[in-house]
Amino acid sequence: MDAPGPNASGATLVETVMAAIRQRIAARTLTPGARLPSIRAMAKSMQVSNSTVVEAYERLAAEGTIRSRPGSGFYAAGQLAPLSLAEIGPRLDRAVDPLWVSRQSLEAGEEMLKPGCGWLPASWMPQAALRRALRTAARADDVALADYGTPLGLPPLRQLLARRMAEHGVEASPDQIMLTDCGTQAIDLLCRFLLEPGDAVLVDDPCYFNFHALLRAHQAKVVGVTVTPSGPDIELFAQALAEHRPRLYITNSGIHNPTGAILSPVTAHRLLKLADQAELTMVEDDIFADFEHAPAPRLAAFDGLQRVVQIGSFSKTLSASVRCGFIAAPRDWMEGLTDLKIATTFGGGRLSAELVLTLLKDGSYRKHVEQLRTRLSRAMAETAGRLKAMGITPWIDQPAGMFLWCRLPDGIDAADVARHALSDNVVLAPGNAFSLSLTAGRFMRFNVAQCGDQRIFRVLEKAMTAARRKTTTLGSA
């Protein structure tokens, strides 16, 4: 029989069992009134003794988390605890938790440097053009300034988006396009529309970390598939389809976040064939399309918006403050998506849509993104050179866009580096924040547009030295 002593994390076995039950309740896998596993089944799954589970259940009952029914077993209490994203999924150190990275970047003061964030500096945005568009909006009629937008969104902007998508080979009529507040809201609406709690969803490993957080909020079972420079590993993708029968696959086809990978035509065709056989819906996040020097293959273009839904946004290229994104989906989905949008946000953000339309129509946006590509290419080369001199190796050499996915030198843990750098007012993005399997501990994503300040590299060198020293100390202990 095991003794209820501490485990590697410092918690006793009883506390570990209690934490596992609380996590299931927080994740809604145990809903009010649901029967807990039997003492014997729980002991077997947790690899502890029956007496450990008995004590854990008794303590949980005493605190009101579960209830005992004599002769029947233990049941989750009737009052549902507030949803806690931090309790869903593996317990991660806050330095590598995706919500930690987002919160540190969003809440950072002016003194903080943010090479780990996912957006361009405000000074890189078209400030003069935005101000002109705001002055134009101020002269609009009363309805445009003060009334709700239609659920699908401003018709002229949807028409323009349809023409822009056609440039990438994606044929979508304006009535197949819905405006949203941002790309995240677009994915949230699609998850609400398509998923039930417990449904499996495939994501790339690594992938944009907010995919993990958002899917946790929808109580999905998230399954990672390893990424290669040409897209997801096809053999592993096929295995995941057979084993998990997922409802969705969410990916970046153009410029992949965080790796910079580009989907190849061969991989795209194989993915679509597998998706058709498995009746899988794919959500293609195309938010970085305007950073491309040459258009990459698009799943939505090959598929014709049958199994593939495409989303986009202007938050990365125009303004994170002017919230405007979109969904392009099969025509027979639009009525259901419209009802869902009304239920969750009521009307659309008309003023933001008017601003984006003005900037797209007057040519200022096109000139802006051309300048951005040139500026990002220069920043990419400069940042890669500085990192290589420190022994940090890019996974892909000179990718398009703003991100460099890099391997740190041997013996250095990215999470340790991030912790040390934060104490010197630098927010970094360690690899395991993006990796569901937590296999990217030696990787880090760098936003080259945010790496212009030389202090970043001094702090990074100092943090790497401290992390290396810690590893050496632990190894010799």
N, C-alpha and C positions, 0 to 999 in steps of 0.2 A: 504493500500500500504506500502511495506517495505521501510525503509530508507537505503541508501547505506553506512551504518556504518560498522565498523570493525567486522569480525567474530572472532572465538576463536583463530585463528592463527595470527590475527593482520591485515589481508588483508580485504579490503572492499568487499562488495558483487560484485561490478562491477569488481574488480581485480580478484575475484574468478572465475567469468564467463570467463574472458579473459584467465586466466591460464588454465582453462579446455579446451578451444579451442586450445590454443598453444600446450597443451599436446596431443590432438588428431592429430594435424598436425605432431608433432614430432614422434608419434607412427605410422604414415602412415595410420591411420584410416580415416583421411581426406586428400586425395591426391590433387594435383593441379587441379583446376577446379571443385572439388566436391562441391555440394551445402550444405551449413550449415543448421542445423535444423531451422525451422521457429521460429520467435521471441516467439510465443505462446508456441510452443513445447519445446523450450529451457528453457523458464521460468518455465514450468511445471516440467521438469526433474531436474532442479536445485533448485526448490522451492523458486523462487524469483519472483519479479514483472516483467511485460513486459517492464516497463521503465528502469529497471536495465539492461536487455538484450539489449535493444536499445542502451543505452550508451556504453555498452561493445563492441557491434558490431561496433559502430561508431568509437571508439578509435582504435580498431583493423584495421579498414579500413584506418584510418589516418596514422597508422604506416606501412601500406602495407602488413600486414599479411593476410588480406582478402580483397575482392573487392565487391562493391555494384553494382548490375544490377537493375536499376529502373524497378519496376513492376515485377521483377523475384525473388529477394532475395539477399542473400549474398553467396559468393563463396570463397573457399580457393584460395589464390594467386597462380599464375603460377609457381613461383620459389620455388622449394622444399628445405626446410631447411635441414641441415645435420642431420643424424640420431643421436638422443641423448638418450642413454640407461637410463640416469638418469631421463628422462622425461616420460619414459614408465612405467606403473604400478603405484602403490601407492607411494606417496611422503613419503619417509622414512628419519628418522634422519640418518646422515652419519655414526653414530656410529653403526647402525644396518643394513646398506646397504651392500649387498654381495660384491659389487665392492669395497666398503670402506675396508672391512676386507682383501680382496685379495691384494689391493694396499698397505695397511699398512704393510702386511707381506712381500710382494715382494720387497718393497722399503726400508725395515728396515735396518738400519746400524748395525754395529757390537755391538753397545751399547744396541740394542733392544733385549728383550727376547720375544719369540714368541710361547707361549703355545696355541695360537689360530690358528696357521697356520696348513696346511694340509699335511706336509711332514716331513720326518725324518731329523735329523741333519746330516750335511755333514760327520761328524766323524763316523756316524753309517753306512755309505756306504762302499762298498768293494774297498777302495782306491788302495790297492796294485794290486788287480786283474784288476781293470780298467786301471792302468798304464801298466800292462803286455799286455792287449788287445790293448792298443794304440800302443805299440811297435810292436805288430804283424801287426796291420793295416798299420803302416809306411813302412813295407816291402812288402805290396801288390803291384800288378801291377798298371800301370798308369791309367787304366780304372777305377779300384776300387777307386782310390784316387781322380780322377778329373771328372769323367763322371756322367751323370744322371743315376739314377736307373730306372728300369722298373716300370710302373704304379702300378702293383700289388705288387711289392717289391721282395726282394731277395728270390729266390725259396728255397734254403736250410733252411732259417729261417722259411718260411711258412710251409715247411714240418715238421720242428721240433715243431712249434706251433700246428699243427694238432695233433701230438702225445701227446703233453701236454694237449690239450683240451679233448682228448679221456680219459685221466685219471679222468676227472670230468664227464664222460659220454656224452660229446658233440661230436657227429660225424660230422666232417667237413673235406672235402678234401682240399688239398692246393689251388686248384683253386677256393675255396669259401672263401679264406682269402686274405684280402688286408692289407698291411702295411700302417700305417699313422705316422705322426710325434708325436702324443700323443693321449690320450683318448679324450681330448677336440676336437681335429681335427676330430676324428672318429665320434663323435656326431654331429659336425658341418656339415660334409659331408652327414650324414644320414638325418639331418634336411633339407638341401638343396635338397636332393633327394626326400624326401617324403612330405614335408610341403608346403602349400600355406599360404600367410598371412591371419590371422584370424582363421586358423585351431586350434581346441582345442587339447591340450596335457595334459595328466594326469601325475602328479608327486606325490611323497610321501610328506606328511606334518608331520614332517620336512623332508627336503632332502638336498643334496649337493647344496650349494647356487649358484654355478656357473651354475647349470641347469637353475635356474631362469634367470640369466643374459643372457645366450646363447639363451634361448627361446624368451626372449624379443627382442634380435637382429634379430630373424627370424619372429618377429611380430606375434607370436603364442598367442593364448588365453590359459593361464596356469591355470590348475585346480588342486587343492590339495586334496589328500585323506589321512586321518589320518593313521599313522603307529602304529601298535601294535608290541609287541616283536616277533611275528611270521610272520610279513609281513603286508601289507596294510589291513585295515578293509574291509572285503569282502562286507558287506552290503552297506557301503558308496561307495565302488568301483562300485558296481552294479548300485547304484543311479546315480553316476557321468556318467556312460556309457549311461544310459537312458536319462539323462537331457542334456548332452553336445555332445554326439556322437563324441568322440575324435578320432583323427587319430593315435596318439601314446601314449604309456605309457613308461616312462623312470624310471629305478629303479636300485638299487644295490641288488642283490639276496644273494650274499655270506655274506660279512660283510657290513652292512648298514652304510652309512655315513649320518648323524652324530651319530645315536643312538647305533650302534653295534648290532642291531637286526639281527636275522637269519631267513630266509624264511623257513617255515615248509612245509613238503610234502603235507599236507592237503590243506594249503593255496595255494601252487603252482598249484595243480590240479584244484582248484576252479577258480583261476585266468585264467588258460588256457581255461577252459570251457567257462567262460564269454567272454574272448577275441575272441574265435572262433565264438560265437554267434553274437558278435558285429563287427566282421571283424576288430579287433584292432591289430595293430602291436606293439610289445613290444621290447624295447631296454634294454638289460641287461648289465649294466656296471659292469664288473668283475675285476676291477682294483686292488682290495684287495685280490684276490684269494690266493696268496702265503703267506698271513698272517694267514690263517686258520690252526687250529690244526687238524680238521677233516672236510672233504669237506661237505658243506651244499648242499641242493638240488639246481639244476640249472634249470631255466625255459627252457633254450636252450636244455638241455638234454632230458627233458620230451617231448619237442615240435619237436625236430629234425630239428631246423633251418627252420621252415616253417613260423610261425608268429613271432618268436623270433629272434632278431639279437643280437649277443654278441660282446662286445668290450672289449679291455684290453690295458694295457700299462705297461712299466717297469719304469715309472717315480718315483713311490713311493718306489719300492724295490731295484732299481739298481742305477739310476742316473736321476735327473731332467734335467741335462745338455745334456745327451745323449738321444735325443728325438726319441722314438720309441714306437708306439702302433699298434693296428690292429683292423680290423672289420671282423667278420665271419657272412656271410649273405647267403640267398638263392642263388643258382647258377644262376638263371635267372636275378638276380639283378646286377651281377658283371660287365657286359658290360656297363650298365648305370652308375654305380659307377666309373668305370674306366674313362669314358668320363668326368665325373664331376671332378674327381681328376686331370686329365690333364688340364681341363679348369681353375682350381683354384690354383693348385700348380705345375703343369707340371710334373716333375719327382719326384721319391721318394728319401729319404735321404739314399743313399746307404752306406755311411761310418758309420752312426749310426747303421744300420742294421748289418753290418759286425762286429761291436764291440759287439752287443748283442749276435749274433750267437757265437762268440768266447767264451764269458763268459758262455753261456748255454752249449756249447759242452765240455768244459774242466773240468766241475764239480765244478768250483768255485762258480757259482751262487747257486747251490743246497746247498752247505755248508753254504754259506752266509745267505740264508733265514732260514735255520735251527737255526743258531745262532740268527737271528733277532727274531724269535718266542720266544725263551727263554728269550732274553733280554727284549722284549716287555711285556712278562708275569710278569717279575720282576718289571718293571717300572709301569705296571698297578696296581699291588698290592700296591706298595709304594705310588703312586699318590692317589689312592682311599683312602688309610688310612689317608693321610694328609688332603684330602678334607673332609672326614667324620668327622674328629676332628674339623673342622671349621663349621660343620652343613650343609655341601654341600653333597647331596645324589645322588649317581649314579642311573640312571634309570634302567640299567641292571648291575648286579653284575659280575665283572670280564669278560667282553666281550673279544673276540679275536681282534687282530689288535691294532691300536694306539689311538683310540678315546674313551673317557668317556663322555657320555651325562648326565649332572647332573642338579638337581634341587637346586636352591639357597634357603636359609632360607626365611620364610615368610617376606613380607614387603620389599624385596630387588629386584630392577629392574636390570636385567643383562646389559642393555644398559648403565645405569648410572655407573655401576661397570666398564664397558669397557672404558667409557670416563675418569674416574678418574685414571684407571690403565695406560692409554696411556700417561698421563702426567708424569708418573714415568717410562716410557720406557718399558712398557709391553703391547704387543698386545694380546687381548683376542677375543674370538668369541662368542658374545651374541646370544641367541637362536633365536630371531626373524630374524636374517640374514638367517636362514634356513627355516623359517616358512612362507608360502604364506599367511596364515590366520592371521599371527602376534599373535598367541596364545602361543608362547614360551618365553614370556617376563621374566619368572623366570628361564629359562634354560640357560646353557652354555656348549659349547663343549671344552673339554681339550684334547690336544695332549700329551699323557703321555711321549712320547719320548723327548718332548721339556720342560718337567717339572722337570728336574734334578737340576736346580739352586734354592737354598733356597730363593733367593730374590723374586721369583715369588709369594710365599705364603705370604711373608710379605707385598708385594704390594697388593695382593688380599685381605688380611685382612683389610688393610688400606682403600682400595677402597670400600669394603663392609660396613665398618663403616660409610664412607662418604655418601654412597647411602642410608643407613638406616636413617641417620640423616636428609637427604633431605626429605625422605618419612614422617618422623615424623613431620618435620616442615610444610610440605604441609598439613598434616592431621589436624594439630592444627590451621591452618590459618583460 
